[in-house]
Amino acid sequence: MDILNLPPTAKNPPELFAGDAWVDYLAVPQPGTDQRATVAKVRFAPGARTAWHSHARGQFLHVTDGVAWFGTRDGEVVEVRPGQTLYTPPGQEHWHAAAEGCFMEHIALMEAGDDPATSVTWGEHVTDDDFHGPRA
């Protein structure tokens, strides 16, 4: 057994996030294993959001604090509250955000793709129209 030396809290890059968001890695694949899972706690300032992206093997997002908004290319925006878990299937383009007026925190779980460089495919920033789309 090992206590892991994980990276310190990091601010997510502005190329991939609009507004302020921070990540703390909770678990990462260990060298010399065939592990694929990464688990991270991500905290978003009010209104902060990711750019459009998709995951080669899908993603689980468990909201622990605040109100989260998740959007898809078809224009749907889903509101998720603490204790709820959202699943995005492999390849589904989506974004995550804190609702306006509150911080939001979620635990993210994803597996690396067969080629780790293609685990996450990033797109353009989310527009204000996408962000304020109709709620499901």
C-alpha atoms as an extended CHARMM CRD file, in Angstrom:
* protein
*
       136  EXT
         1         1  MET       CA              0.0000000000        0.0000000000        0.0000000000  PROA      1               0.0000000000
         2         2  ASP       CA              1.1150000000        3.5520000000       -0.7230000000  PROA      2               0.0000000000
         3         3  ILE       CA             -0.0180000000        7.0200000000        0.2620000000  PROA      3               0.0000000000
         4         4  LEU       CA             -0.0200000000        8.8600000000       -3.0430000000  PROA      4               0.0000000000
         5         5  ASN       CA              1.8160000000       12.0940000000       -3.7300000000  PROA      5               0.0000000000
         6         6  LEU       CA             -0.7890000000       13.7860000000       -5.8960000000  PROA      6               0.0000000000
         7         7  PRO       CA             -0.3720000000       17.1270000000       -7.6690000000  PROA      7               0.0000000000
         8         8  PRO       CA             -1.3480000000       20.2520000000       -5.7020000000  PROA      8               0.0000000000
         9         9  THR       CA             -4.5540000000       22.1490000000       -6.4350000000  PROA      9               0.0000000000
        10        10  ALA       CA             -4.3100000000       23.6890000000       -9.8930000000  PROA      10              0.0000000000
        11        11  LYS       CA             -6.3370000000       26.3590000000      -11.6390000000  PROA      11              0.0000000000
        12        12  ASN       CA             -7.7780000000       25.0350000000      -14.8780000000  PROA      12              0.0000000000
        13        13  PRO       CA             -6.3950000000       26.7200000000      -18.0230000000  PROA      13              0.0000000000
        14        14  PRO       CA             -8.3210000000       29.5560000000      -19.7230000000  PROA      14              0.0000000000
        15        15  GLU       CA             -8.0010000000       27.7660000000      -23.0730000000  PROA      15              0.0000000000
        16        16  LEU       CA            -10.3340000000       25.0750000000      -21.7050000000  PROA      16              0.0000000000
        17        17  PHE       CA            -12.3910000000       26.9350000000      -19.0720000000  PROA      17              0.0000000000
        18        18  ALA       CA            -14.2280000000       30.2740000000      -18.9660000000  PROA      18              0.0000000000
        19        19  GLY       CA            -14.1370000000       31.7630000000      -15.4770000000  PROA      19              0.0000000000
        20        20  ASP       CA            -12.2970000000       30.3180000000      -12.5040000000  PROA      20              0.0000000000
        21        21  ALA       CA            -12.1970000000       26.5760000000      -11.8290000000  PROA      21              0.0000000000
        22        22  TRP       CA             -9.7520000000       24.5020000000       -9.7850000000  PROA      22              0.0000000000
        23        23  VAL       CA             -8.9130000000       20.7980000000       -9.8530000000  PROA      23              0.0000000000
        24        24  ASP       CA             -7.6500000000       18.4580000000       -7.1240000000  PROA      24              0.0000000000
        25        25  TYR       CA             -6.7400000000       14.9690000000       -8.2920000000  PROA      25              0.0000000000
        26        26  LEU       CA             -7.9460000000       12.2740000000       -5.8960000000  PROA      26              0.0000000000
        27        27  ALA       CA             -6.7340000000        9.2330000000       -7.8360000000  PROA      27              0.0000000000
        28        28  VAL       CA             -4.6310000000        8.7730000000      -10.9750000000  PROA      28              0.0000000000
        29        29  PRO       CA             -3.4030000000        5.6510000000      -12.7770000000  PROA      29              0.0000000000
        30        30  GLN       CA             -0.2680000000        4.3030000000      -11.1400000000  PROA      30              0.0000000000
        31        31  PRO       CA              2.9280000000        3.5970000000      -13.1030000000  PROA      31              0.0000000000
        32        32  GLY       CA              3.4800000000       -0.0010000000      -14.0900000000  PROA      32              0.0000000000
        33        33  THR       CA             -0.2400000000       -0.8760000000      -13.9870000000  PROA      33              0.0000000000
        34        34  ASP       CA             -3.0040000000       -1.0960000000      -16.5720000000  PROA      34              0.0000000000
        35        35  GLN       CA             -5.2090000000        1.2610000000      -14.5670000000  PROA      35              0.0000000000
        36        36  ARG       CA             -7.2150000000        3.8350000000      -16.5500000000  PROA      36              0.0000000000
        37        37  ALA       CA             -9.3300000000        5.7050000000      -13.9770000000  PROA      37              0.0000000000
        38        38  THR       CA             -8.7820000000        9.2950000000      -12.9180000000  PROA      38              0.0000000000
        39        39  VAL       CA            -10.8680000000       10.8190000000      -10.1190000000  PROA      39              0.0000000000
        40        40  ALA       CA            -10.8100000000       14.5630000000       -9.4960000000  PROA      40              0.0000000000
        41        41  LYS       CA            -12.6210000000       17.1460000000       -7.3910000000  PROA      41              0.0000000000
        42        42  VAL       CA            -13.3540000000       20.2260000000       -9.5050000000  PROA      42              0.0000000000
        43        43  ARG       CA            -14.5570000000       23.5090000000       -8.0060000000  PROA      43              0.0000000000
        44        44  PHE       CA            -16.1530000000       26.1940000000      -10.1680000000  PROA      44              0.0000000000
        45        45  ALA       CA            -16.7170000000       29.8640000000       -9.3240000000  PROA      45              0.0000000000
        46        46  PRO       CA            -20.2330000000       31.1720000000      -10.0750000000  PROA      46              0.0000000000
        47        47  GLY       CA            -20.8890000000       31.0320000000      -13.8300000000  PROA      47              0.0000000000
        48        48  ALA       CA            -17.5460000000       29.3480000000      -14.6230000000  PROA      48              0.0000000000
        49        49  ARG       CA            -17.7080000000       26.6440000000      -17.2810000000  PROA      49              0.0000000000
        50        50  THR       CA            -15.6860000000       24.2200000000      -19.3490000000  PROA      50              0.0000000000
        51        51  ALA       CA            -15.2820000000       24.4520000000      -23.1010000000  PROA      51              0.0000000000
        52        52  TRP       CA            -17.0920000000       21.8700000000      -25.2200000000  PROA      52              0.0000000000
        53        53  HSD       CA            -15.4640000000       18.4560000000      -24.8520000000  PROA      53              0.0000000000
        54        54  SER       CA            -16.0630000000       14.7140000000      -24.9670000000  PROA      54              0.0000000000
        55        55  HSD       CA            -14.5080000000       11.6680000000      -23.3160000000  PROA      55              0.0000000000
        56        56  ALA       CA            -13.3900000000        8.5400000000      -25.1690000000  PROA      56              0.0000000000
        57        57  ARG       CA            -14.8570000000        6.2860000000      -22.4630000000  PROA      57              0.0000000000
        58        58  GLY       CA            -17.5340000000        8.5720000000      -21.0170000000  PROA      58              0.0000000000
        59        59  GLN       CA            -17.5380000000       10.3620000000      -17.6750000000  PROA      59              0.0000000000
        60        60  PHE       CA            -19.3620000000       10.2900000000      -14.3250000000  PROA      60              0.0000000000
        61        61  LEU       CA            -19.9280000000       13.6160000000      -12.5180000000  PROA      61              0.0000000000
        62        62  HSD       CA            -21.1890000000       13.6110000000       -8.9280000000  PROA      62              0.0000000000
        63        63  VAL       CA            -22.2290000000       17.0390000000       -7.6430000000  PROA      63              0.0000000000
        64        64  THR       CA            -21.2130000000       17.6110000000       -4.0120000000  PROA      64              0.0000000000
        65        65  ASP       CA            -21.9710000000       21.3240000000       -3.5450000000  PROA      65              0.0000000000
        66        66  GLY       CA            -23.8610000000       24.1110000000       -5.3050000000  PROA      66              0.0000000000
        67        67  VAL       CA            -25.8600000000       23.8560000000       -8.5060000000  PROA      67              0.0000000000
        68        68  ALA       CA            -24.3410000000       22.4210000000      -11.6810000000  PROA      68              0.0000000000
        69        69  TRP       CA            -25.4450000000       22.9700000000      -15.2550000000  PROA      69              0.0000000000
        70        70  PHE       CA            -24.4770000000       20.4610000000      -17.9500000000  PROA      70              0.0000000000
        71        71  GLY       CA            -25.1580000000       21.1430000000      -21.6240000000  PROA      71              0.0000000000
        72        72  THR       CA            -25.1800000000       19.0450000000      -24.7920000000  PROA      72              0.0000000000
        73        73  ARG       CA            -24.9390000000       19.9350000000      -28.4970000000  PROA      73              0.0000000000
        74        74  ASP       CA            -28.6870000000       19.5180000000      -28.9410000000  PROA      74              0.0000000000
        75        75  GLY       CA            -29.1700000000       22.5970000000      -26.7240000000  PROA      75              0.0000000000
        76        76  GLU       CA            -30.3970000000       20.7870000000      -23.6260000000  PROA      76              0.0000000000
        77        77  VAL       CA            -29.1020000000       22.0830000000      -20.2780000000  PROA      77              0.0000000000
        78        78  VAL       CA            -29.5670000000       19.8010000000      -17.2710000000  PROA      78              0.0000000000
        79        79  GLU       CA            -29.5210000000       21.1520000000      -13.7090000000  PROA      79              0.0000000000
        80        80  VAL       CA            -27.8900000000       18.8000000000      -11.2000000000  PROA      80              0.0000000000
        81        81  ARG       CA            -27.9180000000       19.2600000000       -7.4270000000  PROA      81              0.0000000000
        82        82  PRO       CA            -25.7700000000       17.8960000000       -4.5800000000  PROA      82              0.0000000000
        83        83  GLY       CA            -26.0280000000       14.1300000000       -4.2430000000  PROA      83              0.0000000000
        84        84  GLN       CA            -26.9640000000       13.5980000000       -7.9000000000  PROA      84              0.0000000000
        85        85  THR       CA            -24.6880000000       11.9340000000      -10.4640000000  PROA      85              0.0000000000
        86        86  LEU       CA            -24.6930000000       12.6810000000      -14.1910000000  PROA      86              0.0000000000
        87        87  TYR       CA            -23.2650000000       10.2860000000      -16.7840000000  PROA      87              0.0000000000
        88        88  THR       CA            -22.0500000000       11.4090000000      -20.1990000000  PROA      88              0.0000000000
        89        89  PRO       CA            -21.5740000000        8.5040000000      -22.6400000000  PROA      89              0.0000000000
        90        90  PRO       CA            -18.4280000000        8.0160000000      -24.7380000000  PROA      90              0.0000000000
        91        91  GLY       CA            -18.0480000000       10.6600000000      -27.4320000000  PROA      91              0.0000000000
        92        92  GLN       CA            -20.9520000000       12.8740000000      -26.2850000000  PROA      92              0.0000000000
        93        93  GLU       CA            -19.9460000000       16.5280000000      -26.5690000000  PROA      93              0.0000000000
        94        94  HSD       CA            -20.9230000000       18.4470000000      -23.4390000000  PROA      94              0.0000000000
        95        95  TRP       CA            -19.9000000000       21.1420000000      -20.9790000000  PROA      95              0.0000000000
        96        96  HSD       CA            -20.0950000000       21.5600000000      -17.1880000000  PROA      96              0.0000000000
        97        97  ALA       CA            -20.6660000000       24.7790000000      -15.2690000000  PROA      97              0.0000000000
        98        98  ALA       CA            -21.6050000000       26.3530000000      -11.9780000000  PROA      98              0.0000000000
        99        99  ALA       CA            -24.9890000000       28.0220000000      -12.1300000000  PROA      99              0.0000000000
       100       100  GLU       CA            -24.9070000000       31.7920000000      -11.9230000000  PROA      100             0.0000000000
       101       101  GLY       CA            -24.7840000000       33.0800000000       -8.3670000000  PROA      101             0.0000000000
       102       102  CYS       CA            -23.2320000000       30.0510000000       -6.6470000000  PROA      102             0.0000000000
       103       103  PHE       CA            -20.0590000000       28.0340000000       -6.4500000000  PROA      103             0.0000000000
       104       104  MET       CA            -20.2710000000       24.3990000000       -7.5500000000  PROA      104             0.0000000000
       105       105  GLU       CA            -18.1430000000       21.3560000000       -6.8120000000  PROA      105             0.0000000000
       106       106  HSD       CA            -18.2600000000       17.9520000000       -8.4430000000  PROA      106             0.0000000000
       107       107  ILE       CA            -16.2830000000       14.7300000000       -8.3580000000  PROA      107             0.0000000000
       108       108  ALA       CA            -15.3350000000       13.6260000000      -11.8720000000  PROA      108             0.0000000000
       109       109  LEU       CA            -14.4960000000       10.0340000000      -12.7910000000  PROA      109             0.0000000000
       110       110  MET       CA            -13.1800000000        9.1000000000      -16.2240000000  PROA      110             0.0000000000
       111       111  GLU       CA            -11.1230000000        6.3650000000      -17.8070000000  PROA      111             0.0000000000
       112       112  ALA       CA             -8.2800000000        6.9720000000      -20.2350000000  PROA      112             0.0000000000
       113       113  GLY       CA             -8.8210000000        5.9150000000      -23.8200000000  PROA      113             0.0000000000
       114       114  ASP       CA             -6.7680000000        3.2490000000      -25.5550000000  PROA      114             0.0000000000
       115       115  ASP       CA             -4.5110000000        6.1200000000      -26.6070000000  PROA      115             0.0000000000
       116       116  PRO       CA             -4.2930000000        8.3240000000      -23.4800000000  PROA      116             0.0000000000
       117       117  ALA       CA             -3.7680000000       11.3930000000      -25.7080000000  PROA      117             0.0000000000
       118       118  THR       CA             -7.3420000000       10.9520000000      -26.9990000000  PROA      118             0.0000000000
       119       119  SER       CA             -9.0140000000       10.4690000000      -23.5900000000  PROA      119             0.0000000000
       120       120  VAL       CA            -10.5440000000       13.9660000000      -23.7740000000  PROA      120             0.0000000000
       121       121  THR       CA            -11.2480000000       15.8310000000      -27.0110000000  PROA      121             0.0000000000
       122       122  TRP       CA            -11.5820000000       19.5790000000      -26.4680000000  PROA      122             0.0000000000
       123       123  GLY       CA            -13.5710000000       21.9900000000      -28.6380000000  PROA      123             0.0000000000
       124       124  GLU       CA            -14.4420000000       25.6530000000      -28.6470000000  PROA      124             0.0000000000
       125       125  HSD       CA            -15.6330000000       27.7460000000      -25.7160000000  PROA      125             0.0000000000
       126       126  VAL       CA            -19.3170000000       27.6030000000      -24.7990000000  PROA      126             0.0000000000
       127       127  THR       CA            -21.3010000000       30.6460000000      -25.9450000000  PROA      127             0.0000000000
       128       128  ASP       CA            -23.5530000000       32.6480000000      -23.6320000000  PROA      128             0.0000000000
       129       129  ASP       CA            -26.5330000000       31.3550000000      -25.6660000000  PROA      129             0.0000000000
       130       130  ASP       CA            -25.4530000000       27.7450000000      -25.0150000000  PROA      130             0.0000000000
       131       131  PHE       CA            -24.8890000000       28.5170000000      -21.3380000000  PROA      131             0.0000000000
       132       132  HSD       CA            -28.3450000000       30.0700000000      -20.9360000000  PROA      132             0.0000000000
       133       133  GLY       CA            -30.1230000000       27.3980000000      -23.0260000000  PROA      133             0.0000000000
       134       134  PRO       CA            -33.4430000000       25.8160000000      -22.0550000000  PROA      134             0.0000000000
       135       135  ARG       CA            -33.3770000000       23.7230000000      -18.8630000000  PROA      135             0.0000000000
       136       136  ALA       CA            -34.4060000000       20.0920000000      -18.8610000000  PROA      136             0.0000000000
